[in-house]
Amino acid sequence: MLQLKDIKSVYFIGVGGIGMSAIARFFKYEGLHVAGYDRVSTVLTKELEAEGIDIHYKDDIKQVALNYHDKSSTLVVYTPAIPADHSELCYFNNKGFDVRKRATVLGLISKGMNSVCVAGTHGKTTISSMTAHLYKQSSVGCNAFLGGIINNYKTNFLHDGQSPYVVLEADEFDRSFLHLHPHFALISAVDADHLDIYGDEESVSDAFHAFVEKIEPGGVLLHKAGLMIDDVNDEIEVFTYSIEEKADFSAMNIRLVNGMYQFDMRSPFGLVKGLKMGVPGLVNVENAVGAVGLALLGGVEPEEIKAALPLFEGIRRRFQYRIKEDKLVFIDDYAHHPQEINATVKSVRALYPDKHITTIFQPHLYTRTRDFASGFAEALDKCDRILLMDIYPARELPIEGVNADMIRLLMHNKHVQLVGRDELFSVLTSEQNEVILTLGAGDIDKEVPLLEAKLREFISNY
């Protein structure tokens, strides 16, 4: 296998993935040749191309530049979302190149650093991004590989050559987080998810326990209060966090001021008063408690945290306001699991208790829809009106009998209908809207800016 010092060129198969793109940016920053393939052009791939990374969109080895055909100096990185019969992946494997999964490469890059790893079946992107921001804005500093684009920095990769810390989003998909070497680890949730990989909820839990076992001696585990995490190695410290239960790190005196939450926080380091959020939503208060806990554990001073937290501008597609006017509120969110949808809708209800909420939801994956149809139905029932788009298949082939109508048939709310992409705006505006919420992890993000533009024009006429 190649050593990092021997690598001159890095080729990414699936470069447009959020985790892949952060690693691509790292190698580009290091001055290496970086190129890649992805299935479709997106906002993110266009940003990578503007940064000097060559990308093509057809599975064709002839489109790969010659300097990536030297196996003595080329590392090939692929995402597990790429099918095994992908012709470029098969070419590099058959020719004896050093071909590695994204998670393996991330583990290689971060080894030897103080890794701050944030895991959980939901919440990890926001918590890791908040954590990175708090470290970045302090004297401690950090490097970061994140699963979302932080609005403050317009990137998912942060570099600080003076800091020993690296903040990592620890992804449970395909057990990727087991390639990391945590010094500090946070677990936000352990719910049944990715059952196409794990098979059952017990196997998901087992993977998270294996992740805990990866924490370095002398390290720290911080987990949400109430999670059943036991048999922890005596060589690590364990803390809990919560906004609802008794915990080592806990929020107090939570109040809503001009649409943003403020709170005090009790911690083993003392009471931190007057924390102010820069992003909306009660769910983000809990995320902030976890992020602040990791920052305090890493040596970030309370006054640095108080100054940085209200400046956090959020993450692209995480409770992101697209329109915030008296006539209409439009919020876009990545939520794609029933628990995430519950948390997002609860946060919207808290902010707009008397408003009518219309939700557009695009289910992500046939397997996830099959496994959680009843959970989706229950979560979406809490909205006033629901428009269901077709399932986004991502890496999967269709499963007979699995479709968005499965969710509709399980719902009690009668104000729900299936809607095609081409009729989305006309159906949406056939009724009066007060709050619009778009949800999903598929390509619904392509519709969001189009909807925003049309809605702005629409509301200007009334």
C-alpha positions in Angstrom: 0.0 0.0 0.0 1.1 3.5 -0.7 2.3 5.8 2.1 0.9 9.3 2.2 4.4 10.7 1.3 4.5 8.7 -1.9 1.1 9.9 -3.2 1.2 12.5 -6.0 -2.2 12.0 -7.6 -5.6 11.1 -6.0 -8.6 9.9 -8.0 -12.1 9.9 -6.4 -14.9 7.6 -7.6 -18.0 9.4 -6.3 -16.2 12.7 -5.6 -19.4 14.6 -5.2 -20.3 12.8 -2.0 -20.2 15.1 1.0 -17.6 13.0 2.9 -15.6 12.4 -0.3 -15.4 16.0 -1.2 -13.9 17.0 2.1 -11.0 14.5 1.6 -10.6 15.7 -2.0 -10.3 19.3 -0.7 -7.6 18.1 1.8 -5.5 16.5 -0.9 -5.9 19.5 -3.2 -4.8 21.8 -0.3 -1.8 19.5 0.1 -0.8 20.4 -3.5 -1.6 17.0 -5.1 -3.3 16.3 -8.4 -6.9 15.6 -7.6 -9.7 14.5 -10.0 -12.8 12.4 -9.9 -16.0 10.9 -11.3 -19.6 11.5 -10.2 -22.9 10.5 -11.6 -24.4 13.9 -11.8 -23.3 17.5 -11.6 -24.4 19.3 -8.4 -23.8 22.5 -6.6 -21.0 20.8 -4.7 -19.3 19.3 -7.7 -19.3 22.7 -9.4 -17.7 24.2 -6.3 -15.0 21.5 -6.5 -14.4 22.2 -10.1 -14.0 25.9 -9.4 -11.4 25.0 -6.8 -9.3 23.2 -9.5 -10.5 19.6 -9.2 -11.2 17.9 -12.6 -14.5 16.0 -12.6 -16.3 14.1 -15.3 -19.8 12.6 -15.2 -19.6 9.5 -17.4 -18.3 6.1 -16.2 -15.5 6.0 -18.8 -11.8 5.3 -17.9 -10.8 7.1 -21.1 -11.8 10.4 -19.5 -9.4 9.8 -16.6 -6.2 11.9 -17.3 -2.9 10.0 -17.9 -1.2 11.1 -14.7 -3.8 9.1 -12.7 -2.8 5.9 -14.6 0.5 5.5 -12.7 -0.2 3.1 -9.9 3.2 3.8 -8.2 2.0 7.3 -7.2 -1.9 7.3 -7.5 -4.3 6.6 -4.7 -7.8 5.7 -5.7 -10.6 6.5 -3.2 -14.2 5.3 -3.6 -17.4 5.6 -1.7 -19.3 2.5 -0.7 -22.3 4.0 -2.5 -20.5 3.1 -5.8 -21.7 -0.3 -7.2 -19.1 -3.1 -7.3 -19.5 -3.4 -11.2 -18.7 0.3 -11.8 -16.3 0.1 -14.8 -13.7 2.6 -13.5 -13.6 1.0 -10.1 -13.1 -2.4 -11.7 -10.4 -1.0 -13.9 -8.3 0.3 -11.0 -8.8 -2.9 -9.0 -7.9 -5.1 -11.9 -4.7 -3.1 -12.7 -3.5 -3.4 -9.1 -3.9 0.2 -8.0 -4.1 1.1 -4.3 -7.9 1.4 -4.0 -9.3 2.3 -0.7 -12.7 3.2 0.8 -13.3 6.8 1.9 -13.4 5.8 5.6 -10.0 4.1 5.4 -8.4 7.1 3.9 -10.0 9.4 6.5 -8.6 7.1 9.2 -5.1 7.3 7.6 -5.2 11.1 7.4 -6.3 11.6 11.0 -4.2 9.0 12.7 -1.7 10.5 15.1 -3.9 13.6 15.6 -6.3 14.3 18.5 -9.5 13.1 16.8 -12.8 14.6 18.0 -15.3 12.1 16.4 -19.0 12.8 16.4 -21.3 9.8 15.8 -25.0 9.2 15.8 -27.8 8.1 13.6 -29.0 11.7 13.5 -27.5 15.0 14.7 -23.9 14.3 13.9 -23.5 16.7 11.1 -24.8 19.7 13.0 -22.9 18.8 16.2 -19.6 18.1 14.4 -20.0 21.4 12.5 -20.8 23.4 15.6 -17.9 21.7 17.4 -15.5 22.6 14.6 -16.7 26.2 14.6 -16.2 26.5 18.4 -12.7 25.1 18.1 -11.9 27.2 15.0 -12.9 30.4 16.7 -10.8 29.7 19.8 -7.1 29.6 20.6 -7.2 25.8 20.4 -8.0 25.7 16.6 -8.8 22.6 14.6 -8.8 20.8 11.4 -12.1 19.3 10.2 -13.7 16.8 7.8 -17.4 17.3 7.9 -20.6 15.9 6.5 -22.1 19.3 5.6 -21.1 22.7 4.2 -20.8 25.2 7.1 -22.3 28.5 6.0 -19.6 30.5 7.9 -16.8 29.0 5.8 -18.6 27.7 2.7 -16.8 24.4 2.9 -16.8 21.0 4.7 -13.0 21.0 5.2 -11.0 23.2 7.6 -7.3 23.3 8.0 -5.1 24.5 10.8 -1.5 23.5 10.7 -0.9 24.7 14.3 -3.7 22.6 15.9 -3.4 19.0 17.0 -7.1 18.5 16.8 -9.2 17.2 14.0 -13.0 17.2 14.1 -14.5 14.3 12.2 -18.1 13.3 11.4 -18.1 9.6 12.3 -20.4 7.9 9.8 -22.0 4.6 10.8 -23.0 3.8 7.3 -21.1 0.7 6.1 -19.5 0.7 9.6 -17.2 3.5 8.3 -16.6 5.0 11.7 -14.7 1.9 12.9 -11.7 3.1 10.8 -11.3 6.2 13.0 -9.1 6.7 16.1 -11.2 8.8 18.5 -9.6 10.7 21.4 -12.9 12.5 22.2 -16.1 10.8 20.9 -19.7 11.9 21.0 -22.8 9.8 20.3 -26.0 11.6 19.7 -28.4 8.8 18.9 -28.5 5.1 18.3 -31.6 4.4 16.3 -32.4 1.7 13.8 -31.2 2.9 10.4 -29.2 1.6 7.4 -30.9 -1.7 7.9 -29.9 -2.6 4.3 -26.4 -2.8 5.8 -27.0 -3.9 9.3 -30.0 -6.1 9.0 -31.5 -5.3 12.5 -31.4 -2.8 15.3 -29.2 -5.0 17.5 -26.5 -5.0 14.8 -26.6 -1.2 14.7 -26.2 -1.0 18.5 -23.3 -3.5 18.3 -21.5 -1.3 15.8 -21.8 1.7 18.1 -20.3 -0.3 20.9 -17.4 -1.3 18.7 -17.0 2.4 17.9 -16.7 3.2 21.7 -14.1 0.5 22.0 -12.0 2.4 19.4 -11.6 5.4 21.8 -8.0 5.8 22.8 -6.9 5.1 26.4 -7.2 8.4 28.3 -9.9 9.5 25.9 -13.4 10.6 26.6 -16.9 9.5 25.6 -19.7 12.1 25.7 -23.1 10.6 24.9 -26.7 11.8 25.0 -28.3 10.9 28.3 -30.6 7.8 28.1 -28.6 5.9 25.5 -27.9 2.3 26.5 -24.1 2.4 26.3 -22.5 0.1 28.8 -19.4 -2.1 29.2 -17.2 0.9 28.6 -13.4 0.5 28.9 -12.2 1.8 32.4 -9.4 3.6 30.6 -11.8 6.3 29.3 -14.0 8.9 31.0 -17.7 9.0 30.3 -20.0 12.0 30.4 -23.6 12.6 29.4 -25.5 15.6 27.9 -29.1 16.5 27.5 -31.7 19.3 27.6 -34.4 17.2 29.1 -32.8 14.7 31.5 -30.3 15.0 34.3 -26.8 14.9 32.7 -23.2 16.1 33.2 -23.7 18.7 30.5 -27.2 20.1 30.6 -29.1 23.2 29.4 -31.0 25.3 31.9 -33.3 28.4 31.7 -34.0 27.8 28.0 -35.8 30.8 26.5 -36.8 32.0 23.1 -35.7 35.6 22.4 -36.5 37.2 19.0 -36.8 33.7 17.3 -33.5 32.4 18.7 -32.9 30.3 21.8 -30.7 31.4 24.8 -29.8 29.2 27.7 -27.4 28.5 30.5 -25.4 25.3 30.8 -24.3 23.3 33.7 -21.1 21.3 33.2 -18.3 19.6 35.2 -16.3 22.8 34.4 -18.8 25.0 36.1 -21.9 27.0 35.0 -21.7 28.8 31.7 -24.3 31.6 31.6 -25.8 33.5 28.7 -25.2 31.2 25.8 -27.0 32.4 22.6 -27.8 30.4 19.5 -27.0 31.7 16.0 -29.4 29.1 14.4 -33.0 28.4 15.1 -34.8 25.4 16.5 -35.0 23.7 19.8 -33.3 20.6 18.4 -30.2 22.8 17.9 -30.1 23.7 21.6 -29.5 20.1 22.3 -26.9 19.8 19.5 -25.2 22.9 21.0 -25.0 21.3 24.5 -23.1 18.4 22.9 -20.8 20.7 20.9 -20.1 23.0 23.8 -19.3 19.9 25.9 -16.7 18.7 23.4 -15.3 22.2 23.2 -14.9 22.5 27.0 -13.3 19.1 27.1 -10.8 20.2 24.4 -9.7 23.2 26.4 -11.8 25.9 24.7 -12.5 28.7 27.2 -16.1 29.5 28.2 -15.8 33.1 27.1 -14.5 31.9 23.7 -17.6 29.7 23.4 -20.0 32.5 24.4 -18.5 34.7 21.7 -18.4 32.0 18.9 -21.8 30.2 19.4 -24.1 33.1 18.3 -21.9 33.5 15.2 -22.5 30.0 14.0 -24.6 30.4 10.8 -25.6 26.8 10.4 -25.1 24.2 7.7 -26.4 24.1 4.1 -29.8 22.2 4.2 -29.9 21.9 8.0 -32.9 23.9 9.1 -32.0 26.5 6.5 -34.3 29.5 6.0 -34.8 30.1 2.3 -37.6 32.7 2.8 -38.3 34.4 6.1 -41.0 37.1 5.6 -44.3 38.0 7.1 -46.1 36.6 4.1 -44.3 33.3 4.0 -41.6 31.2 5.8 -39.8 28.6 3.7 -37.4 26.2 5.6 -35.3 23.5 3.9 -33.9 20.5 5.9 -32.0 17.3 5.2 -34.1 15.2 7.6 -34.6 11.7 6.1 -35.3 9.5 9.2 -38.5 9.6 11.2 -36.7 10.8 14.3 -35.1 13.6 12.4 -38.4 14.6 10.9 -40.0 14.6 14.4 -37.3 16.8 15.7 -37.5 19.3 12.8 -41.3 19.5 12.9 -41.3 20.0 16.6 -38.8 22.9 16.2 -40.9 24.5 13.5 -44.0 24.2 15.7 -42.3 25.8 18.6 -41.3 28.8 16.4 -44.6 29.1 14.6 -47.2 27.6 16.9 -50.2 29.3 15.1 -49.0 28.8 11.5 -50.2 26.3 9.0 -47.3 24.0 8.0 -47.1 22.5 4.5 -44.4 19.8 4.2 -42.8 18.5 1.0 -41.1 15.2 1.7 -38.9 13.1 -0.7 -38.3 9.6 0.8 -34.7 8.5 0.5 -34.0 4.8 -0.4 -36.5 2.0 -1.0 -35.1 0.0 1.9 -35.5 2.9 4.3 -39.0 3.6 3.1 -39.9 -0.1 3.5 -38.4 -0.3 7.0 -39.8 3.0 8.4 -43.0 3.7 6.5 -45.1 3.8 9.7 -42.5 6.0 11.4 -42.6 8.5 8.5 -46.4 8.4 8.5 -46.5 9.2 12.2 -44.0 12.0 12.0 -45.5 13.6 8.9 -49.0 13.4 10.4 -47.9 16.2 12.7 -47.9 18.7 9.8 -51.0 20.3 8.4 -50.6 19.4 4.8 -48.1 17.0 3.2 -46.9 16.6 -0.4 -45.1 13.3 -1.0 -42.6 13.0 -3.9 -41.3 9.8 -5.4 -38.6 7.8 -3.6 -35.0 8.9 -4.4 -33.3 5.6 -5.0 -29.6 6.6 -4.7 -27.6 3.4 -4.9 -30.7 1.0 -4.8 -32.8 -0.8 -7.4 -36.6 -0.6 -7.0 -38.3 -3.0 -4.6 -41.7 -4.3 -5.7 -44.5 -2.7 -3.8 -42.3 -0.1 -2.1 -43.3 3.5 -3.0 -44.2 6.8 -1.5 -47.9 5.7 -1.4 -47.0 3.2 1.4 -46.5 6.2 3.6 -49.7 8.0 2.5 -51.8 4.9 3.2 -50.5 4.7 6.8 -51.3 8.4 7.5 -54.3 9.7 9.5 -54.0 13.2 8.1 -56.3 13.5 5.1 -54.5 16.5 3.7 -51.8 14.4 2.0 -51.2 13.7 -1.7 -48.5 12.4 -4.0 -47.0 15.0 -6.3 -44.7 14.8 -9.3 -41.7 17.0 -9.7 -43.1 18.9 -12.6 -46.3 19.8 -10.8 -44.8 20.6 -7.4 -45.1 24.4 -7.6 -48.7 24.4 -9.0 -50.0 21.9 -6.4 -48.1 23.8 -3.6 -49.6 27.1 -4.5 -53.1 25.8 -5.1 -53.7 26.6 -1.4 -52.6 29.4 0.9 -49.3 28.7 2.5 -47.8 30.1 5.8 -44.9 27.9 6.5 -43.4 25.6 3.9 -40.9 22.8 4.9 -38.9 20.8 2.4 -37.4 17.5 3.8 -35.2 14.7 2.4 -31.7 13.6 1.6 -32.2 12.9 -2.1 -32.1 15.4 -5.0 -34.9 17.5 -3.6 -32.2 20.0 -3.0 -32.3 20.7 -6.8 -35.9 21.9 -6.5 -35.3 24.1 -3.4 -33.7 27.1 -5.2 -36.3 26.8 -8.0 -39.1 26.8 -5.5 -37.6 29.7 -3.7 -37.4 31.9 -6.8 -41.0 31.0 -7.9 -42.4 31.5 -4.4 -40.7 34.9 -4.0 -42.3 36.0 -7.3 -45.6 34.5 -6.2 -45.8 36.3 -2.8 -44.8 39.6 -4.4 -48.1 39.6 -6.2 -50.3 39.4 -3.1 
